[in-house]
């Protein structure tokens, strides 16, 4: 009595192709997710640096004292610790009661390319507001 060849061992070509397609889809999805995570990590890093720069400038202005704060607006370029450029606009004004100075700091930057001459032309913005009181 002869035995017939054993069937059912191994995979068919169709099964192998389906498994390869599913595996490829999973790998491509993971790769795309990695790129997205990297992009948003970069954006959050820029936001963190902008907050740091604005907070540092606010503290410097607050420490100069109420009498040293002159109403007006300044605009300058600042560089963070990673040598990236930001545009910082500072606006100082009196509040309605006249006993406080309102400080508005706006930081603008580009995700790519050169920094524009006008802060309003920057792609991204962040604004911090604070008050300094005349306690004297």
Secondary structure, 3 states (H helix, E strand, C coil): CCCCCCCCCCCCHHHHHHHHHHHHHHHHHHHHHHHHHHHHHHHHHHHHHHHHHHHHHHHHHHHHCHHHCCCEEEEEEEECCCCCEEEEEEEEEECCCCCEEEEEEEEEECCCCCCCCCHHHCCEEEEEEEEEECCC
